[in-house]
Amino acid sequence: MAADLANNLAFKELQKYDPEAIEDARAFRDEVTLYIRPAHLIRACEFLRDEPGLKFSFLADVTALDLYPQEPRFEVVYHLLSIETAERLRLNIRVSGQNPRANTAVPVWPSANAFEREVFDLFGIVFEGHPFLQRLLLPEDWEGHPLRKDYPTEGYR
Amino acid sequence: MPVTLERIPGKAERVILSMGPQHPSTHGVLRLVLELEGETVVRSLYDIGYLHTGFEKSFESMTYSQGITLTDRIDYLAPLSNNLGFCLATEKLLDLEIPPRAQWIRVLLTELTRIQSHLVWLGTHAIDIGAMSVFLYCFREREDILHIFEAVSGQRMMTSYFRIGGLALEPPLGWLKHVEKFVKMFPERIDEYEALLTKNPIWLRRTQGVGYISGEDAIAYGLSGPSLRGSGVDWDIRKKQPYSNYDKFDFKVATHPAGDVYARYLVRIEEMRQSLRIVQQAMEGLPDGPVKANAPHIVMPERESMKTSIEALIYHFKIVTEGFHPPVGEVYQAIESPRGELGFYMVSDGSPKPFRCHVRAPSFANLQALPKLIEGRLIADVVACIGTIDIVLGEVDR
């Protein structure tokens, strides 16, 4: 596994392909995190999925972080896996707290469908272009998004 | 209004049927909405969340050590795999090396967990399709494994036996005798299940060609574990991204190219045999030494030393009242659970409680492929298809 950024193939190739896409990059405990500009996300994902030598064909997970009260408040986190090269990669995008929106990754990986619905349900981030964006785990008439940091954990809601 | 399918105008002969959440073959509280034309499923939709418990929110208000008890309850058929995933993720965050004896015991017990989980799967899957007796045989052997778990941890199911930095305590004397007995007895028991099913014409008719998914689609829909390997994709995290010293064990990854219910059945049967080989190797090569890492600020001290050493008492007090402070950062640790890729995404802000702990549950992802498996097939095949992806609703809903 690539320990640092300078030797990370995905980082270098993506940098070459779309120099604007990467906002920031980090390596921690042998794991690489690329911060992608939201507008470039889908292009970057398609590139990472299809490029020979990378082939991140398996979307392992989509989740989010709430950095309340920071702004931009949310981060959407994508965990990619390449079955060919046995490499993992994490993509983060920053999403504003007012009217949080992101582009859907369902056209790239069909498996994003349920993951994004879960993020919508528990964080309230809207994925534009998602084929069926409804609450998944909570009832449809539930108020609020429980995994947000300002959601009360005790007492009356 | 619960989730439902919209009727298509002009298709009056179609019936919309709600299957579950109280249905014996849905393995818990899964609800399916099926649009039927005669007995053929035309469209389908799944509705989950009946067992949503908010584990991920609960993790945020518990220290890392306390979180372990929650992980048992996520996938209640493979508690030790969940313990392992959580501990490995936290250990990665802490950059903590754990002693070989603890690692070997962890491997041994998680492989027994895999066998145990596959036994429940095989029993319930067979009973869904109509083979009653297999269920009784499977639960007989499962009981033996649960006895081993009870011997080492004091609990049959909610073990919480793995701790951050090693194990909760050294297993009792003589526990390996039980394991040895099981290892000797089990191979012929697998032959027994196979004698009941593998060439059984009814079983073949109900499983072969049913619930087909190609390898490419399986990857695209996020299938993992035996369900992915049943479509011919050679992917096993134990081999490809080894954790807990799995690279030191000799085992084969079972795959089958057919991609149907029968192929996934054969893969899981073979996995039980391979797991048994790992258990045997772990038992024979079990090293001596401590079962806890030498990290006094993280690992609880021995009870005895607390009575004689002031440092041990102070550390105990600090761990219990406050917890430990991992460095700021984020890690993702995936393990091969009986159902597939079980990932823990852990984010630390330097405080003693996780800032965020997300569980990538294999059942949750595998369930997405279900509509693909059942659409265009008969309603009786739906039952076989739910069984074959081996979901646990505790894990789907978390």
Chai-1 contact restraints between the chains, C-beta under 6 A:
chainA,res_idxA,chainB,res_idxB,connection_type,confidence,min_distance_angstrom,max_distance_angstrom,comment,restraint_id
A,F28,B,G329,contact,1.0,0.0,6.0,A-B,restraint_1
A,R29,B,K92,contact,1.0,0.0,6.0,A-B,restraint_2
A,R29,B,V331,contact,1.0,0.0,6.0,A-B,restraint_3
A,S57,B,I219,contact,1.0,0.0,6.0,A-B,restraint_4
A,F58,B,I219,contact,1.0,0.0,6.0,A-B,restraint_5
A,D61,B,G343,contact,1.0,0.0,6.0,A-B,restraint_6
A,D61,B,R360,contact,1.0,0.0,6.0,A-B,restraint_7
A,T63,B,H358,contact,1.0,0.0,6.0,A-B,restraint_8
A,L65,B,R356,contact,1.0,0.0,6.0,A-B,restraint_9
A,H79,B,Y332,contact,1.0,0.0,6.0,A-B,restraint_10
A,I83,B,W235,contact,1.0,0.0,6.0,A-B,restraint_11
A,A86,B,K240,contact,1.0,0.0,6.0,A-B,restraint_12
A,A86,B,Q241,contact,1.0,0.0,6.0,A-B,restraint_13
A,P110,B,A220,contact,1.0,0.0,6.0,A-B,restraint_14
A,P110,B,Y221,contact,1.0,0.0,6.0,A-B,restraint_15
A,S111,B,Y221,contact,1.0,0.0,6.0,A-B,restraint_16
A,S111,B,G222,contact,1.0,0.0,6.0,A-B,restraint_17
A,S111,B,Q368,contact,1.0,0.0,6.0,A-B,restraint_18
A,A114,B,Q368,contact,1.0,0.0,6.0,A-B,restraint_19
A,L137,B,G49,contact,1.0,0.0,6.0,A-B,restraint_20
A,L137,B,H52,contact,1.0,0.0,6.0,A-B,restraint_21
A,P146,B,K57,contact,1.0,0.0,6.0,A-B,restraint_22
A,L147,B,K57,contact,1.0,0.0,6.0,A-B,restraint_23
